[in-house]
Amino acid sequence: MRRFQFLFFIKVIFLLLSATSIAYLFFLENFYIAIAATLMFLIFGYKTLAKERKLINHIQDFAESARYQDFTRRYPSRNSSHIESELFQAFNSINLVFNKINSEKEIQHQYLVQVINMLDVALIFYQENSGKIIWINEAFKSLFGIPHIGQMSGLQKRLPDLYAFTQNLESGQPIMHQVQSTQGKIKMLFQAAEFQTHEGKYRVISYQNIDKTLDQAETEAWQKLLRVLTHEIMNSIAPISSLAETLHGKLEKFDVDPKNQEEITDVKVGISTILSRSEGLMQFAKSYRLINKIDNPQFEEIGVLPLLENINQLLEPTMLQKNIELDVVITQTKLTFRADNKLIEQVLINLLLNSIDAVKKVEKPRIVLKVHEKDGKVQIIVADNGEGMSSEVAGQIFTPFFTTKKSGSGIGLTLCKQIMLLHGGNIRIESTAQKGTKVVLQF
């Protein structure tokens, strides 16, 4: 470039000297020589300006390419002594630098995309003023069933509750909230971050599914509590039960004066009550052991069709006797998944027995057992048209020993939930009073 500036400076001086010389020739009245010199001056000036204009056109062309970030062009630079060749060499050097920068940026971008798409946390990045969505990751698409979206107004149309909560979320304050997703209503941890550029304000929102974490923490908490309760109950009730049984046996052997018969009978009833309640509390302890012992599932490849056939054969007599219609729906008869066959059978039998109890007062009782594959994962659905339950009851349905049945133990659904957690899955209940219940097992 220095050489280009030097040559340009020499040409300018030469043109100025030539113009001065021609003017001097006219002053001396050497018109023929002056006219010939003028023609030569004009020709030389035209060629010089043409070359300069050509170089300026090359510079403008390069600037236009840079404006659109097109650094792929290669300029011919064979004659290194020519000024145009030097200019092209400079252009090629600039293109090489920018190509290297773009290549590094592309590698960094692809790396960032791959890392963020590997996260289980759903992310959305958008411009606050315009509502334009810059980017969403695969976890967001999967969790909310949105393959593509360009504006936040699109999110408002598809998921208005999620949109409203996202817009009102304050930066830097994580908040737990329950929202609708492809997995039903789940508890999520929301968190927002913001930053400002010359183009406007941008927001990044993360949506973390914490249902499974909460389920595991809740299960562990219940296990610790029940372990303590069971220990205390066993230590306290065992001797009371044994003593009550001994006293009751001794009373049976005594010859009692008829005058004291009524009092002795009251004592016997009291001891029998103590014995009965002691056995009830002992049964509580046994129920806890039942919940706590399923910690080593034996995984194997289970065929969906054989699994449902076994369940159907087991419960078909009961269904026929109670005049209940059972619909078994399988979208893929060769579908398989890894699980503990006995434990999953136990879960399904428990859920179906609950459905049988739920439809006993319905005029046309119906239960649907459906298995299908969704997003590469197996789902088993048990649905009925029974009496359903309120949202308050549904919120406590997995609590150990909570039951709405007079003769229920309250451990059936707790057991089902623990089995699903051991399989790395979850169990979800959707129910409306007087409209039926749907239970979804997600593996």
TORTI-980808 format. One record per residue: residue number from 0; x, y, z of N, C-alpha, C in turn. Coordinates in steps of 0.05 Angstrom, whole numbers. Atoms other than C-alpha are relative to their C-alpha. Layout:
<rs>
   num       nx       ny       nz      cax      cay      caz       cx       cy       cz
   NUM        X        Y        Z        X        Y        Z        X        Y        Z
...
</rs>
This chain:
<rs>
   num       nx       ny       nz      cax      cay      caz       cx       cy       cz
     0       17      -24        0        0        0        0       18       25        0
     1      -18      -23        0       59       47       13       10        6      -29
     2       -9       -3       28       83       34      -58      -22       13      -17
     3       23      -11       14       14       50      -84       -3       30        6
     4        1      -28       -7       14      116      -46       23       16      -13
     5      -23      -14       12       84      134      -71       -4        4      -30
     6        4       -2       29       68      120     -144      -22       20       -6
     7       22      -19        4        3      159     -138       11       29        3
     8      -12      -26       -6       42      218     -109       18        9      -24
     9      -18       -6       23       94      214     -167      -17        8      -24
    10       17       -6       23       38      214     -219      -13       28        3
    11       11      -27       -5        6      275     -188       20       22       -6
    12      -22      -20        5       72      313     -189        6        2      -30
    13       -5        0       29       84      291     -261      -21       15      -16
    14       22      -14       13       16      316     -283        1       30        5
    15       -2      -28       -6       26      382     -248       23       13      -16
    16      -23      -10       15       94      392     -281       -6        2      -30
    17        8        0       28       66      373     -349      -19       23       -7
    18       19      -22        5        9      422     -343       14       27        1
    19      -15      -25       -3       58      477     -322       17        4      -26
    20      -17       -2       24      104      461     -382      -17        8      -24
    21       18       -7       23       46      464     -432       -8       29        1
    22        8      -28       -3       24      530     -404       24       19       -8
    23      -23      -16        7       95      556     -412        5        1      -30
    24       -3        1       29       98      533     -485      -20       18      -14
    25       19      -18       11       34      570     -500        8       29        5
    26       -9      -27       -6       63      631     -466       22        8      -20
    27      -21       -6       20      124      626     -514      -10       -1      -28
    28       14        1       26       75      619     -572       11      -23      -18
    29       -7       24       15      102      550     -592      -25      -18       -1
    30       27       12       -1       32      529     -610        1      -29       -9
    31        0       27       10       48      465     -649       10      -20       22
    32      -11       17      -21       91      437     -594      -19       -2       24
    33       18       -1      -23       42      460     -541      -25      -18       -5
    34       23       17        6      -17      426     -577        7      -29        2
    35       -8       28       -1       22      361     -585        4       -9       29
    36       -4        6      -29       42      363     -512      -26       -3       15
    37       27        1      -13      -30      377     -492      -14      -27       -6
    38       12       25        8      -54      316     -532       13      -23       16
    39      -13       21      -15       -1      272     -500       -8        1       30
    40        8       -3      -28      -19      301     -432      -28      -12        5
    41       28       10       -4      -93      285     -442       -1      -30       -2
    42       -1       30        3      -78      214     -466       11      -13       25
    43      -12       11      -25      -32      201     -407      -19        3       24
    44       18       -5      -22      -81      233     -359      -24      -19        0
    45       23       18        2     -139      192     -386        7      -29        9
    46       -8       27       -8     -100      127     -379        5       -2       30
    47       -5        0      -29      -77      146     -310      -26       -1       16
    48       26       -1      -14     -148      163     -288      -15      -27       -3
    49       13       26        5     -174       98     -320       11      -21       19
    50      -12       20      -18     -124       57     -280       -9        5       29
    51        8       -7      -27     -141       95     -217      -29       -8        5
    52       28        6       -3     -215       86     -230       -4      -31        2
    53        2       30       -2     -204       11     -241        7      -10       28
    54       -8        8      -27     -168        6     -175      -22        7       21
    55       22       -8      -18     -224       45     -140      -23      -19       -3
    56       22       20        4     -275       -3     -171        6      -26       14
    57       -8       24      -14     -236      -62     -143       -4        4       30
    58        3       -6      -29     -236      -29      -74      -29        0        8
    59       29       -1       -5     -311      -15      -78      -12      -28       -1
    60       10       28        2     -323      -87     -100        7      -16       25
    61       -9       14      -24     -283     -113      -41      -16        9       24
    62       16      -11      -23     -320      -66        7      -28      -11        0
    63       27       12        2     -387      -92      -19        0      -29        9
    64       -2       28      -10     -364     -164       -7        3       -1       30
    65       -4       -1      -29     -341     -145       63      -27        7       14
    66       26       -8      -12     -409     -113       76      -19      -24        4
    67       17       24       -2     -444     -179       62       15      -24       11
    68      -16       20      -13     -389     -218       97        6      -24      -19
    69       -8       20       20     -369     -254       33       30        2       -3
    70      -29        0        2     -296     -270       42       11      -25      -14
    71       -7       24       14     -294     -330       -4       14        6      -27
    72      -11       -7       26     -270     -293      -66       31        0        0
    73      -29        0        3     -199     -303      -90        8       19      -24
    74       -9      -20       21     -164     -246     -130       26      -10      -12
    75      -24        9       13     -111     -263     -183       23       20        6
    76      -23      -17       -7      -42     -237     -162       26      -12       -9
    77      -24       13       11        9     -268     -209       23       19       -3
    78      -21      -19        5       48     -206     -228        5       18       25
    79       -4      -14      -26       76     -182     -162       10       28       -3
    80      -10      -27        4      107     -119     -193      -21       20       -7
    81       22      -18        8       41      -91     -216      -15        9       25
    82       13      -11      -23        4      -45     -169      -27      -14        5
    83       26       14       -3      -63      -81     -182        5      -27       13
    84       -6       26      -13      -30     -147     -163        5        3       30
    85       -5       -5      -28       -6     -118      -98      -26        5       16
    86       26       -5      -12      -76      -93      -83      -15      -27        4
    87       14       26       -2     -104     -163      -97       12      -17       21
    88      -13       15      -21      -52     -194      -52      -10        9       28
    89       10      -11      -26      -75     -148        4      -29      -10        5
    90       27       10       -2     -148     -167      -10        0      -30        9
    91       -1       29       -6     -130     -242       -8        9       -4       29
    92       -9        2      -27      -93     -232       58      -22        6       20
    93       23       -7      -17     -154     -198       89      -21      -22        0
    94       20       22        2     -200     -253       64        9      -24       16
    95      -10       23      -16     -155     -306       94       -4        3       30
    96        4       -6      -29     -157     -272      162      -29       -3        8
    97       28        1       -7     -232     -264      161      -12      -28       -3
    98        9       28        3     -243     -335      136        8      -17       24
    99      -10       14      -24     -201     -361      194      -17        8       24
   100       17      -10      -22     -241     -317      243      -28      -13       -2
   101       27       11        4     -308     -341      213        0      -30        6
   102       -2       28       -4     -285     -413      215        1       -6       30
   103       -2        3      -29     -266     -407      289      -27        6       13
   104       26       -7      -11     -332     -373      304      -21      -22       -6
   105       19       22        7     -371     -428      267        5      -24       18
   106       -7       22      -17     -334     -481      307      -11        5       29
   107       10       -8      -27     -350     -444      372      -30       -2        1
   108       30        0        1     -423     -436      351      -11      -28        0
   109        9       28        1     -431     -509      333        5      -15       27
   110       -7       11      -26     -397     -529      398      -21        8       21
   111       20      -10      -19     -444     -484      438      -27      -12       -5
   112       27       12        6     -506     -510      401       -1      -29        9
   113        0       28       -8     -486     -583      413       -1       -3       31
   114        0        2      -29     -472     -571      487      -28        7       11
   115       26       -9      -11     -537     -533      499      -22      -19       -7
   116       20       20        8     -578     -584      460        2      -26       16
   117       -4       24      -17     -549     -638      505      -12        4       27
   118       11       -5      -26     -578     -604      566      -29       -9        2
   119       28        6       -5     -643     -628      597      -16       25        6
   120       14      -25       -6     -660     -556      614       -9       13      -26
   121       11      -14       23     -705     -521      563        9       29        1
   122      -10      -28        2     -678     -453      539      -14       14      -23
   123       10      -18       21     -708     -396      499       14       27        2
   124      -16      -25        2     -670     -334      476      -15       18      -19
   125       16      -17       17     -709     -275      449        6       30        6
   126       -3      -29       -3     -707     -199      438      -26       11       13
   127       23       -8      -15     -753     -166      488      -18       20      -15
   128       15      -21       13     -774     -105      447      -16      -10      -24
   129       13       10       24     -791     -140      382      -15      -27        4
   130       11       26       -4     -809     -208      411       11      -21      -18
   131      -12       20       19     -765     -242      359       16      -21       15
   132      -14       22      -13     -741     -310      382       26       -6      -16
   133      -26        4       13     -667     -317      367        7      -30       -1
   134       -8       28       -1     -660     -389      388      -15      -15       22
   135       11       18      -20     -693     -447      425       15      -27       -3
   136      -15       25        2     -658     -513      443      -19      -24       -3
   137       16       24        5     -681     -585      431      -17       -7       24
   138       15        7      -25     -703     -594      504      -26       16        1
   139       24      -17        1     -752     -536      495      -20      -11      -20
   140       18       11       20     -780     -565      431      -14      -25        9
   141       11       25       -9     -789     -633      462      -19        3       23
   142       16       -4      -25     -817     -609      529      -27       12       -6
   143       25      -15        6     -870     -563      499      -12       -7      -26
   144       12        9       25     -882     -598      433       -1       22      -22
   145       -1      -22       19     -861     -537      391       25       -4      -17
   146      -24        5       17     -815     -557      332       14       26      -10
   147      -12      -25       10     -805     -485      308      -19       23        8
   148       15      -24       -7     -826     -416      330       18       24       -4
   149      -16      -24        7     -803     -347      306       -5       24       17
   150        8      -23      -16     -840     -298      351      -12       -9       26
   151       13        6      -25     -862     -296      423      -30        0       -2
   152       29        1        4     -932     -283      397       -9      -28       -7
   153        6       28        6     -930     -354      370       -2      -17       25
   154        2       14      -26     -916     -380      440      -25        8       15
   155       25       -9      -14     -974     -338      466      -24      -14      -11
   156       22       14       12    -1021     -372      417       -1      -29        8
   157       -1       29       -6     -997     -443      432       -2       -5       30
   158        0        4      -29     -984     -438      507       -3       26       15
   159        4      -27      -12    -1015     -374      535        9        2       29
   160       -8        0      -28    -1003     -393      608       31        2        3
   161      -29        0       -1     -929     -407      596       10       28      -10
   162       -8      -26       10     -923     -342      555       -3       21       21
   163        6      -20      -20     -955     -300      610       20       -2       23
   164      -19        3      -22     -911     -329      664       28        8       -8
   165      -27       -7       10     -848     -321      621        3       30       -1
   166       -2      -29        3     -863     -248      607        2       15       27
   167        1      -13      -27     -875     -232      681       23       -8       18
   168      -22       11      -16     -813     -269      705       22       21        3
   169      -21      -20       -5     -762     -223      738       27      -13       -2
   170      -27       11        4     -689     -231      722       14       -7       26
   171      -17        7      -23     -644     -268      771      -15      -12       23
   172       16       11      -22     -701     -296      814      -12      -27       -8
   173       12       25        7     -713     -371      805      -27       -5       14
   174       27        4      -11     -786     -389      815      -11      -28       -9
   175       12       26        6     -821     -457      818      -29        4       -7
   176       28       -3       10     -886     -463      779       -8      -25      -15
   177       10       23       15     -930     -517      750      -12        8      -26
   178       10       -7       27     -943     -514      675       -7      -25      -16
   179        8       22       17     -972     -556      620       22       -5      -20
   180      -21        8       19     -923     -595      577       -9      -25      -15
   181        6       25       14     -921     -656      531       -2      -23       20
   182        2       20      -21     -914     -696      596      -22        5       20
   183       21       -8      -18     -976     -665      626        9       23       17
   184       -7      -22      -18     -974     -615      683       24       -9       18
   185      -24        7      -15     -905     -615      714       11       25       15
   186      -12      -22      -15     -868     -573      765       26        7      -13
   187      -24       -9       13     -814     -531      735       13       23       15
   188      -15      -22      -12     -760     -483      759        7       20      -22
   189       -4      -21       20     -761     -418      719       23       19        9
   190      -21      -19       -6     -701     -371      715        5       17      -24
   191       -4      -19       23     -689     -309      672       26       15        4
   192      -24      -17        1     -626     -271      652       -4       20      -23
   193        3      -21       20     -622     -205      613       27       13       -6
   194      -23      -16        7     -570     -165      576       -7       20      -22
   195        7      -22       18     -569     -101      535       23        3      -21
   196      -19       -7       21     -535      -87      467      -11       25      -14
   197        9      -23       15     -540      -30      418      -25       -6      -16
   198       24        7       15     -594      -69      382      -25       -4       17
   199       23        2      -17     -639      -75      443        6      -18       24
   200       -2       16      -24     -653     -116      505       -7      -29       -7
   201        4       28        5     -648     -192      504       -5      -15       26
   202        7       16      -24     -675     -245      552        6      -30       -7
   203       -4       29        2     -654     -318      563      -16      -12       23
   204       17       13      -20     -705     -361      600        7      -30        1
   205       -5       29       -3     -690     -431      628      -24      -12       14
   206       22       15      -11     -744     -482      644       10      -28        8
   207      -11       26       -9     -720     -540      687      -22      -17       12
   208       20       19      -11     -765     -600      699       11      -11       26
   209       -9        9      -26     -758     -614      773      -19      -21       13
   210       19       20      -10     -815     -664      780       14      -25       10
   211      -13       25       -8     -769     -724      782       17        4       25
   212      -17       -6      -24     -721     -691      831      -17        3       25
   213       17       -3      -23     -778     -672      877      -12      -26        8
   214       11       27       -7     -808     -742      872       21      -16       15
   215      -21       15      -13     -741     -773      891        5       11       28
   216       -4      -12      -26     -731     -723      948      -23       -7       19
   217       24        6      -16     -802     -734      972        0      -29        9
   218        0       29       -7     -795     -810      969       21       -6       22
   219      -21        4      -20     -729     -808     1008       -9       11       27
   220        9      -12      -25     -761     -762     1060      -21      -18       14
   221       20       18      -12     -820     -809     1069       13      -26       10
   222      -14       24       -9     -774     -869     1074       14        4       27
   223      -14       -6      -25     -733     -836     1129      -21        3       23
   224       21       -4      -21     -796     -815     1167      -13      -27        8
   225       13       25       -6     -829     -883     1161       19      -20       13
   226      -20       17      -13     -764     -918     1180        1        5       30
   227        0       -8      -28     -764     -879     1246      -26       -9       13
   228       26        8      -11     -838     -890     1257       -2      -30        4
   229        1       29       -1     -833     -964     1243       17      -10       23
   230      -18        9      -21     -775     -972     1290      -13        5       27
   231       13       -6      -26     -812     -937     1347      -25      -17        4
   232       25       17       -2     -877     -975     1332        7      -28        8
   233       -8       27       -5     -842    -1042     1331       10       -4       29
   234      -11        1      -27     -805    -1028     1396      -22        3       22
   235       20       -6      -20     -867    -1002     1432      -23      -20       -1
   236       25       16        2     -923    -1046     1405        6      -30        4
   237       -5       29       -2     -889    -1115     1403       -4      -10       29
   238        5       11      -28     -886    -1123     1480      -29        4        9
   239       28       -4       -8     -956    -1093     1488      -18      -22      -12
   240       16       21       13     -985    -1142     1437        5      -27       13
   241       -6       26      -13     -949    -1201     1469      -13       -2       28
   242       12        0      -27     -972    -1181     1539      -31       -2       -2
   243       29        1        3    -1044    -1170     1516       -9      -29       -8
   244        7       28        8    -1045    -1239     1482        3      -19       24
   245       -4       18      -24    -1017    -1272     1546      -23        4       20
   246       21       -6      -19    -1068    -1237     1591      -27      -11       -9
   247       25       10       11    -1125    -1255     1545       -2      -30        3
   248       -1       29       -3    -1104    -1328     1546       -5       -9       29
   249        3        7      -28    -1099    -1330     1622      -29        4       10
   250       28       -5       -8    -1168    -1299     1630      -19      -22       -9
   251       17       21       11    -1198    -1353     1587        1      -25       18
   252       -3       24      -16    -1172    -1406     1635      -11        3       29
   253        9       -4      -28    -1196    -1375     1700      -30       -7        3
   254       28        4       -8    -1260    -1398     1735       -9       25       13
   255        8      -26       -9    -1296    -1334     1746      -27       -2       15
   256       24       -2      -16    -1348    -1321     1800      -22       14      -17
   257       21      -12       17    -1415    -1307     1765       -5       29        7
   258        5      -27       -9    -1420    -1243     1806       20       20      -15
   259      -21      -17       13    -1356    -1216     1772        1       -5      -31
   260       -1        7       28    -1373    -1243     1703        0       25      -19
   261        3      -24       17    -1393    -1175     1674       27       16        0
   262      -25      -14       -1    -1329    -1142     1699       22      -14      -16
   263      -20       15       14    -1286    -1198     1672       -4        2      -30
   264        6       -2       29    -1321    -1194     1605       10       27      -11
   265      -10      -27        8    -1306    -1119     1602       31        0       -3
   266      -29        1        1    -1233    -1134     1617        9      -15      -26
   267       -7       16       25    -1231    -1187     1561       -4       17      -25
   268        5      -18       23    -1262    -1137     1512       22       20       -2
   269      -21      -20        0    -1211    -1085     1532       27      -11      -10
   270      -25       13        8    -1153    -1133     1524       -1       -7      -30
   271        4        7       28    -1181    -1157     1457        4       25      -18
   272       -4      -25       15    -1184    -1084     1434       29        8       -2
   273      -29       -6        0    -1112    -1072     1455       15      -18      -19
   274      -13       20       17    -1091    -1136     1419       -6        6      -30
   275        8       -6       27    -1130    -1116     1356       14       24      -11
   276      -14      -25        9    -1101    -1046     1352       30       -4       -2
   277      -28        6        2    -1032    -1073     1366        7      -14      -26
   278       -4       14       25    -1039    -1120     1307       -3       19      -24
   279        3      -20       21    -1063    -1062     1265       25       16       -4
   280      -25      -15        2    -1001    -1022     1281       23      -17      -10
   281      -20       19       10     -958    -1083     1268       -3       -3      -31
   282        5        2       29     -991    -1088     1200       10       25      -15
   283      -11      -25       11     -972    -1015     1188       30       -3       -6
   284      -28        4        3     -900    -1034     1199        6      -19      -23
   285       -4       19       22     -906    -1093     1151       -5       14      -27
   286        5      -15       25     -936    -1046     1098       24       17       -8
   287      -23      -16        6     -876    -1001     1104       22      -18      -12
   288      -20       19       10     -830    -1061     1094       -5       -6      -29
   289        8        6       28     -869    -1076     1030        9       22      -19
   290       -9      -22       17     -855    -1006     1004       30        2       -2
   291      -29       -5       -1     -783    -1006     1024       17      -22      -12
   292      -17       23        8     -761    -1074      998        6       -1      -30
   293       -3        2       29     -766    -1061      922       22       19      -10
   294      -22      -18        7     -697    -1030      912       19      -13      -21
   295      -18       13       20     -665    -1080      863      -17      -13      -22
   296       15       11       22     -708    -1088      800       18      -17      -18
   297      -14       17       19     -687    -1144      753       -8        7      -29
   298        7      -10       26     -685    -1111      685        4      -21      -21
   299       -2       18       24     -698    -1150      621      -17       13      -22
   300       15      -10       23     -727    -1138      552      -28      -12        1
   301       28        9       -3     -803    -1142      559      -15        7      -26
   302       17       -4       22     -850    -1151      501      -27       11        9
   303       25      -13       -8     -912    -1106      506      -23      -19       -3
   304       23       17        6     -959    -1157      475       -2      -23       21
   305        2       20      -21     -942    -1215      523       -8       11       27
   306        6      -13      -25     -945    -1167      582      -30        5        3
   307       29       -7       -2    -1016    -1143      566      -17      -25       -2
   308       15       26        1    -1039    -1214      549       -2      -13       28
   309        0       12      -28    -1019    -1238      619      -19       16       18
   310       17      -17      -17    -1054    -1179      652      -30       -5       -7
   311       28        4        9    -1117    -1190      610      -11      -27        9
   312        9       27       -9    -1120    -1265      626       -5        0       31
   313        2       -1      -29    -1112    -1249      700      -26       14        9
   314       23      -17       -9    -1167    -1196      705      -25       -3      -17
   315       23        3       18    -1214    -1217      649      -25      -12       15
   316       23       11      -15    -1259    -1260      696      -14       21       17
   317       11      -21      -17    -1268    -1201      743      -15       21      -17
   318       13      -19       18    -1284    -1154      685      -27      -10      -10
   319       25       12       10    -1336    -1202      657      -21       -1       22
   320       19        3      -22    -1367    -1213      725      -13       27        7
   321       10      -27       -7    -1374    -1138      737      -11       15      -24
   322       11      -12       24    -1396    -1125      665       15       25       -8
   323      -17      -23        7    -1337    -1078      652       12       -5      -27
   324      -13        2       26    -1314    -1065      581       29        8        2
   325      -28       -5        0    -1239    -1070      574       11        2      -28
   326      -12       -4       26    -1206    -1041      512       30        1        3
   327      -29        1        0    -1133    -1060      501        9       11      -27
   328       -9      -13       25    -1099    -1015      449       31       -1       -1
   329      -29        2        4    -1029    -1030      423        6       10      -28
   330       -6      -12       26    -1001     -987      367       22      -16      -15
   331      -22       16       12     -939    -1031      356        1      -27       15
   332        1       26      -13     -947    -1105      372       28      -11        7
   333      -27       10       -5     -871    -1117      370       16       19       18
   334      -13      -19      -17     -855    -1060      417       11      -13       25
   335      -12       11      -25     -807    -1077      474       13       23       16
   336      -14      -20      -17     -775    -1040      532       13      -15       23
   337      -15       12      -22     -727    -1055      589      -14        7       27
   338       13       -4      -26     -761    -1065      657        0      -26       16
   339        4       23      -16     -774    -1113      714      -28      -10       -5
   340       26       10        8     -831    -1156      688      -20       -2       23
   341       18        5      -23     -860    -1175      756       -9       26       13
   342        7      -26      -12     -857    -1104      783      -20       16      -17
   343       18      -15       18     -890    -1074      721      -28      -13        0
   344       26       14       -3     -945    -1128      725      -14        9       25
   345       11       -8      -25     -955    -1109      797      -12       29       -2
   346       10      -27        3     -963    -1035      778      -26        0      -16
   347       24        1       17    -1013    -1050      722      -24      -12       14
   348       22       13      -15    -1054    -1097      765      -12       19       21
   349        9      -19      -20    -1057    -1045      820      -17       22      -13
   350       14      -22       14    -1079     -990      771      -27      -10      -10
   351       25       10       11    -1132    -1034      738      -20       -7       23
   352       18        5      -23    -1160    -1056      806      -12       27       10
   353       10      -26       -8    -1166     -982      824      -22       10      -20
   354       20       -8       20    -1203     -969      758      -25      -16        3
   355       23       17       -4    -1249    -1028      771      -17       11       23
   356       14      -12      -23    -1267     -997      838      -12       26       -7
   357        9      -27        7    -1275     -928      807      -25       -1      -18
   358       22        1       19    -1326     -951      754      -24      -17       10
   359       21       18      -10    -1370     -994      800      -27       13        1
   360       26      -14       -1    -1425     -941      803       -7       12      -27
   361        6      -11       26    -1422     -922      729      -18      -18      -16
   362       20       15       15    -1478     -943      683       13      -18      -21
   363      -15       15       21    -1432     -965      626       29        1        6
   364      -28       -1       -8    -1365     -979      658       19       -8      -22
   365      -19        5       22    -1305     -977      611       28        7       10
   366      -28       -5       -6    -1230     -983      621       16       -4      -25
   367      -18        2       24    -1177     -971      568       28       -4        9
   368      -29        5       -6    -1107    -1000      572       14        4      -27
   369      -13       -7       25    -1063     -969      519       30        2        3
   370      -29       -2        0     -989     -976      502        9       11      -27
   371      -10      -11       25     -953     -934      450       28       12        6
   372      -27      -11       -2     -885     -903      436       -2       30       -7
   373        1      -29        5     -877     -827      441       28       11        4
   374      -27      -11       -1     -812     -792      425       21      -20        8
   375      -20       21       -5     -775     -858      428       -3      -13       27
   376        4       11      -27     -802     -874      498      -27      -14        2
   377       25       16       -3     -855     -925      518      -18       14       21
   378       21      -10      -19     -919     -899      551      -22      -21        3
   379       23       18       -5     -972     -943      584      -21       17       14
   380       22      -16      -10    -1039     -911      597      -23      -17       10
   381       24       13      -11    -1095     -936      642      -21       21        5
   382       21      -21       -2    -1159     -895      634      -27      -13        6
   383       27       10       -5    -1230     -904      660      -20       23        0
   384       22      -20        0    -1297     -868      658      -14        0       27
   385       12        1      -26    -1307     -874      733       -5       26       13
   386        8      -24      -15    -1322     -824      788       21       21        1
   387      -22      -20        0    -1254     -790      783        5       10       28
   388       -7      -12      -27    -1227     -746      839        5       29       -3
   389       -6      -29        0    -1218     -674      858       30        6       -2
   390      -28       -8        2    -1153     -636      848       14       -3       27
   391      -12        2      -27    -1142     -636      924        8      -29        6
   392       -5       28       -4    -1147     -712      927       23      -10      -18
   393      -21        8       20    -1104     -721      864       27       10        9
   394      -25      -11       -9    -1050     -678      897       12      -17       23
   395       -9       16      -23    -1045     -727      956        1      -30       -6
   396        5       28        6    -1057     -792      919       24      -18        3
   397      -24       16       -2     -984     -815      922       12        1       29
   398       -9       -1      -27     -976     -799      996       -3      -27       14
   399        2       27      -13     -960     -863     1035      -23       -1       21
   400       23        6      -19    -1022     -891     1072      -23       19       -3
   401       23      -17        6    -1068     -838     1042      -19      -16      -18
   402       19       15       16    -1131     -871     1015      -28       11        3
   403       28       -8       -1    -1204     -855      998      -18      -24        3
   404       16       24       -3    -1226     -927     1005       -2       -8       30
   405        4        9      -27    -1255     -954     1069       18      -23        8
   406      -16       23       -6    -1216    -1018     1064       28        1      -12
   407      -26       -2       13    -1154     -991     1029       22        5       20
   408      -24       -4      -17    -1084     -991     1058       15       26       -6
   409      -13      -25        7    -1060     -929     1021       29       -3       -9
   410      -28        4        9     -995     -961      997        2       -8      -29
   411        0       10       28    -1016     -984      927       13       19      -19
   412      -11      -20       18    -1002     -920      889       28        9        8
   413      -27       -6       -9     -942     -904      932       20      -21      -11
   414      -16       22       10     -914     -972      912        4        4      -30
   415       -2       -4       29     -929     -957      838       20       22       -6
   416      -18      -22        5     -893     -891      842       29       -7        5
   417      -27        8       -6     -832     -920      874       12      -19      -21
   418       -8       19       21     -829     -976      822        8       16      -25
   419       -6      -16       24     -832     -924      766       26       16        3
   420      -25      -15       -5     -777     -882      798       25      -18       -2
   421      -22       19        2     -733     -944      803        6       -7      -29
   422       -4        5       28     -744     -953      728        9       25      -15
   423       -8      -24       13     -721     -882      715      -22       15      -14
   424       23      -12       13     -791     -862      694      -17       16       20
   425       18      -13      -19     -851     -829      726      -29       -8       -5
   426       28        7        2     -925     -838      738      -16       26        4
   427       16      -25        0     -976     -782      725      -29       -6        0
   428       28        4       -1    -1049     -778      742      -15       25       -9
   429       17      -21        9    -1100     -735      706      -29       -8        6
   430       27        9       -9    -1169     -737      738      -18       24        4
   431       20      -21       -4    -1233     -696      740      -24      -14       14
   432       23       11      -15    -1290     -709      789      -23       -6      -19
   433       23       10       16    -1346     -749      756        6       -3      -30
   434       -7        2       28    -1308     -751      690       21      -21       -6
   435      -20       21        5    -1258     -807      700       28        8        7
   436      -29       -3       -7    -1184     -816      711       17      -13      -21
   437      -20       11       18    -1124     -827      667       27       -1       14
   438      -26        3      -13    -1058     -854      694       20       -6      -23
   439      -20        3       21     -996     -848      649       26      -10       13
   440      -26       10       -9     -934     -890      661       20        7      -22
   441      -20       -9       20     -874     -857      626       27      -14        6
   442      -25       14       -4     -812     -901      618       22       16      -13
</rs>
